Amino acid sequence: MVPAVHRIVPGRCRHAGVNYRLADLLLENEDFLVAAKEYEKTGYEYAEHSQSSAAGYAAVYAYRQELNKATGVRQREIKRETVTSSLRFADTYPDHEEASIVLEPPPTISMK
């Protein structure tokens, strides 16, 4: 969960870029799960903007990075979130060049 000081309320397109940068910083800091949530917020909760589809794709990427770290029950939970995010991305941005690719399981992780 992002601390209250860093919460940005969705809805205003001009804040989408700020939220996207926040997600980038979280990803850079390897806080993959929180980054994924912030990318999803940027990609789906704001009015459509120039970074909407990139944010949706970045959310899938961040979930997959978290999946590489997770084990046991936590890995199953992250798999579900990864699949949900992938489906949402492909459904929302079907014309994005990565839309069909995100529907494939990561090569190093079994989706069982």
N, C-alpha and C positions, 0 to 999 in steps of 0.2 A: 504494500500500500504506500502510495506517495504521501509524504507528510503534508499536512494541511497548508503549510506555507507555500507549497509548490503546486497545489491544485489549481487547475485552470478550468473554468466552467465552459463547456462546449456551447456551441450555438452561433458564436460570432466568428466569421471566417477569418478575420485578422488574427485571432488567437490561435488558429490552427497551426500556423507556422511556428509559433512559440512552443506549442505543445509537441510538435514534431521534433524540434530541437531538444526539448526535454527528453523525449524518448531516445533520441540519438545519444545523448549523454549517458542515459541509463544503460543503453546497449554497450557503449564504450567502457562503462564501469562493470560490465558483465553481470548486471542485474537484469537478466534476460526476461524473467517473468513479468516484472513491473514494466520493463520496456515494451513488451508485447501488449500489455493492457493499455499503455499510453499510445502506442501506434494504432491500436484498434479504435481508441477514442478519436484520434486524429483522422483516421480513415473513414469512420462510419457515423460519428456523432455530430460532426460539424457539417454545415452546408458544403456541397461539393466544391472543391478547390483544387489548385494545381498539384498538390501533393497527396490527394486522397488515395489514389490507387497505389502510389509508392508506399504510403503508410500501411495500407492493407497488406501489401506484400512483405513489408518489413516486420509486421506482426507475426506472420507465418515463420519468417526467418528466425525471429527471436524465440518463438516457441520451440522451434527445432533445435536451437542452441541450448535451451533449457533442458530439452529432452536428452541431449547428450550427457548432461550432468546428473539427471535424475536416476534413481534406482528404486526397485521394489514398488510399493503401492504408489508412491509419488510419481514414478515413471508412467504408470497406467493413467493417472489423473492428467498428466501433461500430454500424453498421447491423445486423450479425449479432447483436450483444449486445442491441440494442434490440428486435429481433424476438423473440429468445429470452425476454427479460424480459416483453415484451407477452403472448406466448403463455402463459407461466407465470402471469402475473397473471390473465388471463382464465380460465384453467383452474382456478386455485386459488380465485378469488373471482368466480365467474360471476354472482352476484347484485349485485355492486358496480355502482353507477350508471355508472361509466366503463369497465366491462368490454368492451363492444362497441366503444367509441370508441378504445381503445388498439390495436385490431387494424387501424385505418386508418393508412396512412402519413402522416407529417407533410405538410402541404400545400406546404411550400416545398422539400421534399427528395424527389428521385426515389428509389425503392427498387430501381432497376435494379442 
